[in-house]
Amino acid sequence: MRFFLKVLTVVTVGIVTLPAVAAERFEISFPKEMSAAPLDGHVMLLISTHEKPEPRFQISFTVSSQQAFGVDVDGLAPGASAVVDTATLGYPRDSLKDIPAGDYYVQAVLNIYETFQLANGHTVKLPPDKGEGQHWASKPGNLYCKTQKVHLDAGADQTIRLSLTEKVPDVPAAEPDSKWVKHLKIRSELLSRFWGRPVELGAVLLLPDGWEEHPQAHYPLIVMQGHFSRNLPGGLAMRSEPGSGAGYKFYQDWIAGRMPRVIVLTIQHATPYFDDSYAVNSANAGPYGDAITQELIPYVERQFRGIGQGWARAVYGGSTGGWEALASQVFYPDFYNGAWVFCPDVVDFRAYMTMNLYEDKNAYWVEGPFARVPRPAMRQPDGMVLSTMEQMNRFELVQGTKSRSGEQLDAWQAYFSSVGEDGYPKPVFNKLTGEIDHKVAEYWKEHYDLTHIMERDWKSLGPKLAGKLHVCVGDADSFYLDRAVHLLQDFMETTTEPYYRGTFDFGQRKPHCYAGSFDPKVGLNQHYLPEMVKHMEETAPKGADLGSWKY
């Protein structure tokens, strides 16, 4: 335990003598052994009441979060210091002076940025994905210091120096390929042109039972959208060990031919802004929607004998993947033959979580003539509020300015906004005050508000979407995402010529990640994959291959 002597100095101002304000500060640097060249990036200082896990892994947007401070650095030379002091913005507490006196565990991290010369003419500094799925705390090559125990006292005049002597190692290798699971990467020419450097798209495939033994067969393709994963994610993760729960049952069903014989594709498309691209063309991130549909999926279908026609493709996913599934079907209506959309991110910006981006003035407050109430951002199924919009945005701002936190709201801003004069995404609202920029919101509306786009273009989209849209969400979604889905349903029920002929399933008192009403003993994929294939068969064109994959 370290002890610090509280020192009081005196400063003379004119003829009045005032006591100087004692203040704490941290000086954070790295030695030349870690990098001989100056580095750009964002320094994070983490302060925790617990030693384990490391403080860098203890920051969240809920009340359980430990303390963080963040500061940008440009050209930080080895041995030079980034300073965190009482003027540095923090989360959850605003300032170092707000930290109660006591013993704490501290750690610092430098999230290293690289310079990108974009095709739009802008030069930006961003954190490249290094195979970890865009997380600064675990990004290979980032510098950090070992956890140290210190005594903090807001009234002490003390400087604490931290040296970043450690480097985050490379990510572990993906699981090896097997008879059923394949990993692949391709260079995307579309994305490489946009980013001014080589960009790859990755994929993890699940091949059907009998794929090797039936070289003449061609298969439907089902795309599972979602967050970055080095291996098959979530419910697709097969486990061959008896007693390993749902993964073992799925493995048994898949290899025994009890499942439809299809190819299932998951995509690795992390960007410098988030752990995936939202599968759309974006002014700030590039043409990921086109790259997936014009480069990656055709490659997969050629290499692994997909049928390669729109009637034989479906897409599904939950949360981010749910939004991507719906957006993929809407933006590429002929390319897919059905979207199964679970707990999707905001599909209608009139209900952007708990605000209306088009009419409300402030993202953080519900305001009256004399009073205001904080907007909630996260809740329990019983309605208990766990976080507010201001807290969630402060959590992100401390981790990175200019949409560079790698977190959720910054991701939406990065992908849905136009490009600002500085080359970074235009803010849809001020992260400090919450003031909404309605001009930016209008851009969002015309380009990514899925309800608005379908309503605006139903005459041309309707015939291509009817019967293809199936949406599930909990009526107590943890992030209030059900509000937008209700607005989407309201519009869908008004459609004519054609009527949308889709489905909506609202789970009563169900939180985020509600995926519809099905027998959990059967399994999510065992329930929905046959439903997708049945729809394909019922809508297949005359002469379609409905037999080669049924052996």
N, C-alpha and C positions, 0 to 999 in steps of 0.2 A: 504494500500500500504506500502510495506517495502522498506526502503532505506539502501543502503550499502555504507560504506566509502571505497574508493579506497586506499589501503595501499601499499606502496612501501618499500620493504626490500632490504638489500644489502648482497651479498654473495662474499667472497673473494676467488679468484682462483689464486694460485701462487702469483705473484706480481701485477696481474691485477685485479682491482675491477670492477665487472660487476653487473648491476641491475638484480635482480631475476625476472623471468617471472611470472606475476600475472596470476592466473588461477582459474576458477570456478570448483567446483566438487559437486556431489550429493552423499550423504550417505543414503542408503536405507536399512531398517531393519524391523523386525517384533517382537512384544513382545511375551513373553512366553505364554500369554493368547491365542494367535492364534495357537501356536504349542510349546509344551515343548521340542519336539525332533528337531534336525537339519533337514533341508530340502534341497533337490536337486532340481534344476530347472533352469529357465531362467528368469532374471529380466528385465522387460521393463520399461523404463522411457519415458513418453509421454509429449511433450511440444506443446501447442496449442495456437493459437491466439483467439480461441473461447471457451467459457465455456461449451456450450451445443452443441451436446451431450457430454458426458464425453470424455475426450481426448483418452481413450482406444478404443473408437469406431470411431476415426477420421483418422485412418491410412489406406492408400491405395497405389497402385502402379502408380497412376496418378499424374499429376501436382497439384491437389487439396489437396494432402496429407499434414497432419501436421507432426511434427518432432518426430522421435523415436530414442532411443538408446537401445542396448541390451547387456547383459553380462551373461554368464553362472555362476552358483554357485553350488558347491558341498559341502554338509554338512554344509550349512549356519546355524549357531546356533542362537537361539533367542537372540536378542540384538546386534549381530554382524552385520556389514554393508557390503553390496555390493556397490562398488564404481563405479560411472560413472563420468569420468573426460575428459579432452581434448584428451586423448589417446583412448577413447572408440569410436568404429565405430558407425556412425549414418546414418540415412536416413530421408529425402532426403539430408540434409547437412551432410558432413563427420564428423564434430567435433563440440563440444560445442563452440569452439572458432569462428565458422562460423555463430553462431546465432546472428543476429543484436540485439543491446541493446534495451531493452524495457520491457513492462509488458506482462507476459504470464500466462496461466493456465497450471499447471503441475499435473501429476498423475503417480504413479508407480504400477506395477503389478508383482507378482511372479507366473509364470506358473510352477506348481509343477510337477516334474518328479517322476516316480516310477521305481524300479529296476526289470528288467525282466531277468530270467534265461532261455535262449532259448534252444530249442532242438538241435540246431547246435553247442552248447557248448559255445556260447558267452554270456556275461552279458552286457546288455545295459540299459541306463536310458532314459526313454521316457515319454511323457505326455499321460496317458491313456484317452480314451474317457469316458466321464461321462454322456453321454446321450444328449450332446449339439451339437454333430456333429463336434468335434475337432476344437474348436475356443478358444484360450487362453483368450480372453477378456471376455468370458462368461462361462468359464469352472467351474462347481461347485467345491467348495473347494479352488480355487485359491485365493490368498491374494492380496489385493489392498488398496490403501489409498484414502481418499476423495480428490477431486480436490482442489488445492490450487492456489492462485494467488501470483506470485512472480515477482520480478524485476531481469532481467538478464543483465549482462554486461560482455562481453568477457574479458575486462581488469581488472575486479574486482577480488580480492583475497578473495573469499567467499566460504563457505560450506553450502549447503542447505540440511537439514536432513528431510527425509520422513519416516514415520512409517506406516507399512501396518496393519492397525487396522480393516479392513473390510474383509469379506469373501463372495465370490460369492455363492448365494443360489442354491439349487437344481433346476433343470429345471421344468417348469410347467408340470403337467400331460398331457398325450395325450388326445385327444378328446375321449369321451366314445364310446364303440362299439355300433353299430346300426344293424338294419336288414341287411344292405348292407355292412357295413364297420367293419372289424375285425382286431385287433392287436394281434400279437403273438411273442413269443421268444422261441428259442430252444437252448440247449447246443450243440455246435459243438465239437465232439470228435477229429476231424482232427485238428482244430485250437487250441483246448486246449492243445493237445500234443505239437504243435509247440511252443506256447507261454509260456508253463510251468505254466499255471493257467487257471481257467475256462473262456471260451470265448463263448459268445452267438451270434447268428444271429437273427435279428429281421425282421419282415415283417408286412406290412399293406396290407390287401386284400380288393378288391372290389368284392362282390358277385353279381351274376346276379339276375335279377328280377325272382321271383318264386323259388329261391333256396330252401327255407324251405318247400314250398308246394309240391315239386316234389323230394322226397327222392330217387327215382330210377334213376334220371337223372345224367349223368356224363358230364363234361364240358371241352372244350379246355382251355388251360392256356396261357395267354399273360403276359409276364414279361416286366415291364417298369423299365429300369435302369436309374439311375441318382444320384444326390447328396442326402445326408442324410436328412430325413424329419421324424418328429415324427408322422405325419398324412399323408393322401393322398396328394401327392405333386402337385403343379401347375395345369395343365389342368385336372387332375383327381379329384381335390377337388370339391366335390358336395356341393351345397348350396341350402337349401330348402326354403330360403326366397325369395319371388318374388322381382324382381328388382336387384338381386345380379349378374347380367351379365351372362358371359359364364358359371359360375358354376351352376346357376339356370337352364339354358337351358340343360346342361349336366345331371343334376339331373332329370329333367322332361323326357328327352329321355331315361335315364337308367331305371327308375322305371316303365315306361309305356310300356316297351318291344319293343321300337323302335331301340334298339341296339342289336347286336348279344349277345346271352346269353353265356358269357364266364366268367372265373375268371381272374381278373387282379391282378397281384402281384407286389408290390414294396418292395425293400429290404433295410434293415438297416444293413450296414456292415462297419461302421466306424472303423478305425484302429488307433494306436498311431501315424501314419504318416499323415492321411488325413481323410476327412469325409466319404470316402468310399474306398473300396479295389481295385477298377478297375476290380473286378470280375475275377481275374486271379490268378494262382499259382505264388508266388513270393518268391525269396530266402530270402528277408528281412521281408516280412509280412506274409508268410505262404500260405497254399493251399486254398485260398478263392474260386478259380474257382471250385475245386473239392467239397469243403464244400457246395457251393450253389447247384451244380448239383447232388451231391450224398446224401446230408443230408436235406437241407432246402426244395428244390422243391419236392422231393418225399414225405416228411412229409406233406407239404401243399396239395398235390394231394390225399394222403390217407385220411387226415382229412376232406377235403372239396369236395371230390368226383371229382377230376380231372380225365380226361381220362388216363393220365399217359403214353402216347406214344409220340415219337418224332414228328410224323406228326401233332399232336394236340398242339404243342407249338410254339409260336413266341416270338420275343424279339424286343423292340424298346427303343429309348431314344435319348436325345439331349446333345451335348457338351461332358462332361465326360460320360454321359449315351449313347451318340452316339458311342463313342469309345468302350464302354463296350458291346453294342449291336453287333457291328461288330466282336469284339474279341470273344464274347461268341459263335457266329455262326461259326467262323473260328476254334476255339480251341475245340469246341464240335459240330462238323458238323451234327452228327446224332441226337443230343439231341434237336435241334431246327429246325423248318421248316420255316425259314424266319427271316430276320433282316431288320428293317426299321431304317435307320441310319441318324440322323439329326445333322448337324454342328459338326461332330466328332472332338475330340482331334486328335493330330497328328497321322495319319495312315501310314505315310511314312517318315522316318527320314532323307531322302535326302532333305526334306522340313520341318525341325523341326522349325516351325514358319518361321523365316527369315534366317536360316542357314542350311547348309548341314553338318550333324554331321560326315560324313565319309570323307569329302574332305576339309572343311574349317578348318583353324587352330585356329580361335578365335571366341567365341560365341558372343562377344560384338562389334566387329569391322569388317567392310568390308575394307580390306586393299589392298593398291597398293604399288608400290615401294617407294613412298615418302609421300603418303597421306592415311588417313583412315577416314571412315564415320561410325558413330554409327548405329548399327542394330536396326531398329524399332521393337517394340513388340506389340503395340496396336495402332489402327487407327480409325478414323471416316469413314463412308461409302464414303465420298468424298475424302479420302486419307490423311486427316490431321492427323499427328502423335501425339499421346497422351502420349506414354511412350516408352522407349527403353529397350533392353534386359538387359543392365547393371543396369538400374533403377529397373526393375522388380526383378532382382536377389539380388540387394542390399536390397530392401524391404524385401525379404525373409530372407536373411542372418542376418539382424538385429533382426528378430523375432525368430531365432533359428539356431544353427549350426548343422552340421551332419544330414541334411535333416529333422530337427525337427521343422520347422516353421509352419507346417500344411497348407502350401500354395501349389499352383499348380505345379511349376517347381520342388520343392522338392518332391512332391508326385510322379511325373513321375520318378524321380531319385530313390526314395525309392522302387518303384515297378518294375522298369525295370533293375536296376543294380544288379550285384552280391554283395556278402558280402565282405566288406573290412576287413583288418587285425584287426581293432579295433572293429569289430562287427556291424558297421554301414554301410549304403549303400556306395558303391564306387562312388565318384563324377565323373560325365561324363564331367564336365569342372570345372575349378577353379572359385569359386564364386567371388574372388577378381580380378583376371586378365582376366578371360574369356578363358583361354587356354584350348582347348578341348583334352581330353584323348581318343585317337582313339581305344585303346584296350578295354576300357569300351564301347565305341560306337559300337564296333564289337559284343560285348555280347548283347547289345540292339538289334542289327540287327537280330541276329539268334534267339532271343527269343520273341521279341515283335514288330518288324517292320512288320505290317500286310500285306503290299504290297509284301515285300520280301518273307515272309513265304508262301503266296499264290502262288507266282511265282515259288518259290523253290519246292513246294509240289503240284503243280496243277494236276499232273498226278493222285494222290490219292485224293486230296481235290476237284478237279473240279467236278466230278460226284456228289458229296455230296452238293455242293454249287450252282450249276447252277440253275437259276431261283429264288434264295433266297435272293439276295442282292439288296437293294434299298437305295440309298444315296442322301441326299439333303444337300446343303451348299450354303451360300451366296458368291457371287463372290467378295464381299468386306468384307469378314469375319473380325471381329474386331481384331482377333489375327493371321491373315494370315493363317488360317487353310485350306482355299480353295486350297492353293498351293499343299499340300499333297494329297488332294482329286483328283486334276487334274492328278497327277502322278499315283494314283490308277486307275483312269479311263483309262489312257493311256495303262496300263498293261492289264486291263480287255478287252479292245477292241482287243487285240492280241490273246486272248485265243481261242483255238480250242480243240475239243475232250474232253470235250464239250466247246462250246461257253458259256460265263457266263450267258447270258439271264437275266441280271439285268437291273437296271435303275439308271441314274444319273440326278439330277435336280440342275442346278446352277442358283441361283437367282441373276439377274443383280442388282448390287449396293446394295445388301442386306447384313446386318451386321451379327454378330454372333447370333445364335439361329434361323436362317432361317430354317423353317420346311416344305418347299415345297409349291407348288402352289395348294391351295385349297380355297374354299369360306369361309372366316372367320365367316360368319353368320351361317355356318353349324357347324363349330368347328373342331379342329384337331382330337380329338378322334373319333368323329362321321364320319370323313372322312376316317381315317386309320384303325380303328378296323374292319369295314366291309371288307376292302381290305385284311386284314390279314386272316380273317375267310374264305373268298372266295378262297384264295390261299390254305388254309388247305383242303377245300372240294375238290378242283380240283386235289390235289396231294395225297389224302388219299388212303391208301391201300385197297384192296378188303376186304370186311367184316368189315370195320371200323365203329364205332358208329357215324353215321351222323344224328341220329334221336332222341335219348333220351333227348337231350338238346333243341330240337325245339318243344316246346309246345305252 
